[in-house]
């Protein structure tokens, strides 16, 4: 209670200073640098999130799926399947997909641009002061580990989402964090117009750049890798690297809880052979 009252006093007097971060690395599914704030700061992050999330969530587009209530990976996968069927007219026409990934997403968030975006929506000077303190508590970008970072990147990328929906007028668009796809029945528009304007908007307005090795335009029939699954017109299969990692983890740890967890994930695609393998190993 003493610590909470102390935090309250610092906020009231505007003497609050965000503490340092504890840094550590994780390597599953890929290497990431995580920065963990102190308990005091995390308590404040949760309080801010509880107030701001409901306000901003109403402003986000329906097809943004990362770190939102009643959204998530599975909803995004279902939406992708629905969109692909609409564009291909139930798999009777060609469906083209532009798939993009933003390079060093969290590390590339520009502090000054983020603050300007927040000030556009929030008129309360005290709230903007506090958010600025949290944003600038990290040297560059936003830390992977803060609850507030999840909300702030969605606010940042909402500028891009609105651009895609209202200026590019793309009907079939899905974004999950820094991964996004545009679906179309024509390749030319995706190649010449949309990709060019997307790249310009991200670089000029948000100071973000597309990952050069993770931008491609493919047909659904050739298989499209999105959110851990490779999608085809009538089915989807687990990404090869994900399957290998899963089997490696199970060879080290084949506890009932791990197997149950993986089976839950596998039911979202065509994975009969993998599940059969798990049963007999």
C-alpha positions in Angstrom: 0.0 0.0 0.0 2.9 2.4 0.8 4.3 1.8 -2.7 0.9 2.5 -4.3 0.5 5.7 -2.4 4.0 6.8 -3.3 3.2 6.2 -7.0 0.0 8.1 -6.6 1.8 11.1 -5.1 4.4 11.0 -7.9 1.7 11.0 -10.6 -0.3 13.8 -8.9 2.8 16.0 -8.5 4.2 15.1 -12.0 7.4 13.8 -10.4 6.9 10.3 -11.8 10.0 8.8 -13.5 9.9 5.4 -15.2 12.4 3.0 -13.8 15.0 0.9 -15.8 14.3 -2.3 -17.6 15.5 -5.8 -17.0 16.7 -7.3 -20.3 16.7 -10.9 -21.3 16.5 -13.0 -24.5 14.1 -15.7 -25.7 14.6 -17.9 -28.7 11.2 -19.6 -29.3 10.0 -19.3 -32.0 12.8 -16.9 -33.0 15.4 -14.8 -31.1 13.8 -11.8 -29.4 15.1 -9.2 -26.9 12.6 -8.7 -24.0 12.7 -5.8 -21.7 10.8 -6.2 -18.4 9.8 -3.1 -16.3 9.7 -3.0 -12.5 6.6 -4.1 -10.7 5.8 -0.4 -9.9 5.9 0.5 -13.5 4.0 -2.6 -14.7 1.2 -1.7 -12.2 0.9 1.7 -13.9 1.0 0.1 -17.4 -2.0 -2.0 -16.5 -3.9 0.9 -15.1 -3.2 2.9 -18.3 -4.2 0.0 -20.5 -7.5 -0.6 -18.7 -8.5 3.0 -19.4 -7.2 3.6 -22.9 -7.9 0.2 -24.5 -11.7 0.5 -24.6 -11.4 4.0 -26.0 -9.0 3.2 -28.8 -10.4 -0.3 -29.7 -13.5 1.4 -31.1 -11.3 3.4 -33.5 -9.5 0.4 -34.9 -10.7 -1.4 -38.1 -12.4 -4.7 -37.7 -9.6 -6.6 -39.5 -6.8 -5.7 -37.2 -6.3 -8.9 -35.0 -3.3 -8.5 -32.8 -3.6 -8.0 -29.0 -7.3 -7.3 -29.1 -10.2 -8.8 -27.2 -12.3 -11.3 -29.2 -9.7 -11.2 -32.0 -6.4 -13.1 -32.2 -4.7 -15.5 -34.5 -7.6 -18.0 -35.0 -10.0 -15.2 -35.9 -7.5 -13.8 -38.4 -7.1 -17.3 -40.0 -10.8 -17.7 -40.3 -11.1 -14.2 -41.9 -8.3 -15.0 -44.3 -10.2 -18.1 -45.5 -13.4 -16.1 -45.8 -11.7 -13.4 -47.8 -9.9 -15.9 -50.1 -13.3 -17.6 -50.9 -14.9 -14.2 -51.6 -12.1 -13.1 -53.9 -11.8 -16.4 -55.7 -15.6 -16.8 -55.9 -15.5 -20.1 -54.1 -12.2 -21.1 -55.8 -13.4 -20.7 -59.3 -11.2 -17.6 -60.0 -7.6 -16.7 -59.4 -6.9 -15.1 -56.0 -3.7 -12.9 -55.7 -2.2 -12.0 -52.4 0.2 -9.3 -51.4 2.0 -10.4 -48.2 4.2 -7.9 -46.3 6.2 -7.7 -43.1 7.6 -4.6 -41.4 11.3 -4.7 -40.7 12.3 -4.5 -37.0 8.7 -3.4 -36.1 8.9 -2.5 -32.3 12.4 -1.1 -32.6 11.3 1.2 -35.5 8.4 3.0 -33.8 9.2 6.7 -33.9 8.6 8.4 -30.5 7.8 11.8 -31.8 5.3 10.5 -34.4 3.6 8.3 -31.8 3.2 11.2 -29.4 1.7 13.3 -32.2 -0.8 10.6 -33.0 -1.8 10.3 -29.4 -2.2 14.0 -29.1 -4.6 13.9 -32.0 -6.9 11.6 -30.1 -6.3 12.7 -26.4 -6.8 16.3 -25.3 -5.9 15.8 -21.7 -2.4 17.2 -21.0 -1.8 15.1 -18.0 -2.5 11.8 -19.9 -0.3 12.9 -22.8 2.5 13.8 -20.3 2.3 10.4 -18.7 2.2 8.5 -22.0 5.2 10.5 -23.1 7.1 9.5 -20.0 6.4 5.8 -20.7 7.3 6.1 -24.5 10.6 7.9 -23.8 11.6 5.4 -21.0 13.0 3.3 -23.8 15.9 4.5 -25.9 14.6 3.5 -29.3 11.2 2.2 -30.4 9.0 0.4 -27.9 10.1 -2.5 -25.6 8.8 -6.0 -26.2 7.5 -6.7 -22.7 5.4 -3.7 -21.8 1.6 -4.2 -21.9 1.3 -0.6 -23.1 3.6 -1.4 -26.1 0.9 -3.8 -27.5 -1.7 -1.0 -27.5 0.7 1.7 -28.6 1.8 -0.2 -31.7 -1.9 -0.8 -32.7 -2.5 3.0 -32.3 0.5 3.7 -34.4 -0.4 1.2 -37.1 -4.1 2.3 -37.1 -2.9 5.2 -39.2 -1.8 2.7 -41.8 -4.9 0.6 -41.5 -7.1 3.7 -42.1 -4.9 4.6 -45.1 -5.4 1.1 -46.7 -9.1 1.1 -46.1 -10.0 4.7 -47.0 -7.4 5.9 -49.4 -6.3 2.7 -51.2 -9.9 1.5 -50.7 -8.8 -2.1 -50.2 -11.8 -4.3 -49.3 -9.9 -7.5 -48.4 -7.1 -6.6 -46.0 -5.9 -8.2 -42.7 -3.3 -7.1 -40.3 -1.8 -9.0 -37.4 0.9 -6.9 -35.7 3.6 -6.3 -38.4 2.2 -8.9 -40.8 -0.4 -7.9 -43.3 -2.1 -9.2 -46.5 -4.1 -7.7 -49.3 -6.2 -10.0 -51.4 -7.3 -9.2 -55.0 -8.5 -10.9 -58.1 -6.0 -8.8 -60.2 -2.2 -8.9 -59.9 -1.5 -5.6 -61.7 -3.1 -3.3 -59.0 -1.2 -5.1 -56.2 2.1 -4.8 -58.0 2.1 -1.4 -59.5 -0.2 0.8 -57.4 -0.9 -0.7 -53.9 2.7 -1.9 -53.1 4.2 1.4 -54.2 1.8 3.6 -52.2 2.1 1.3 -49.2 5.8 1.6 -49.2 5.7 5.4 -49.5 3.1 5.8 -46.7 5.0 3.6 -44.3 8.4 5.3 -45.0 7.1 8.9 -45.2 4.4 9.0 -42.6 5.5 6.4 -40.0 9.2 6.0 -40.7 8.8 2.2 -41.1 10.2 0.0 -43.9 9.0 -3.2 -45.4 11.3 -6.2 -44.9 12.9 -6.8 -48.3 12.9 -10.6 -47.9 9.3 -10.8 -46.7 7.4 -9.0 -49.4 5.8 -11.1 -52.1 2.8 -11.4 -54.4 1.6 -15.0 -54.9 -1.6 -16.8 -56.0 -3.5 -18.7 -53.3 -3.1 -21.8 -55.4 0.7 -21.7 -55.0 0.4 -21.5 -51.2 0.6 -18.4 -49.1 2.5 -18.4 -45.7 0.5 -16.3 -43.2 0.4 -16.6 -39.4 2.3 -19.9 -39.1 0.2 -21.7 -41.8 0.6 -22.2 -45.5 -2.8 -21.5 -47.1 -4.2 -23.1 -50.2 -7.7 -22.8 -51.8 -9.3 -25.7 -50.0 -6.9 -26.4 -47.0 -4.1 -25.1 -45.0 -1.0 -26.9 -43.7 1.4 -26.2 -40.9 4.6 -24.2 -41.8 7.5 -26.6 -42.1 9.7 -24.8 -39.6 6.9 -24.8 -37.1 6.3 -28.5 -37.5 10.0 -29.2 -37.0 10.2 -27.0 -33.9 7.1 -28.7 -32.5 8.5 -32.2 -33.0 11.9 -31.1 -31.5 10.1 -29.7 -28.4 8.0 -32.9 -28.0 11.1 -35.1 -28.3 12.5 -33.2 -25.2 9.2 -32.7 -23.4 6.4 -35.1 -24.2 4.3 -34.4 -21.1 0.5 -34.7 -21.5 0.0 -30.9 -21.1 2.4 -30.2 -24.0 0.8 -32.8 -26.3 -2.7 -31.4 -25.5 -1.5 -27.9 -26.2 -0.1 -28.8 -29.6 -3.2 -30.8 -30.5 -5.3 -27.8 -29.8 -3.1 -25.8 -32.3 -3.2 -28.5 -34.9 -7.0 -28.7 -35.1 -6.9 -25.3 -37.0 -5.5 -26.9 -40.2 -5.1 -30.1 -42.2 -2.8 -32.0 -39.9 -4.1 -35.6 -39.8 -0.6 -37.1 -40.5 1.1 -35.0 -37.8 -1.5 -35.8 -35.2 -1.3 -39.5 -36.1 2.5 -39.3 -35.7 2.1 -37.7 -32.2 -0.2 -40.5 -31.2 2.3 -43.2 -31.9 5.5 -41.5 -30.7 
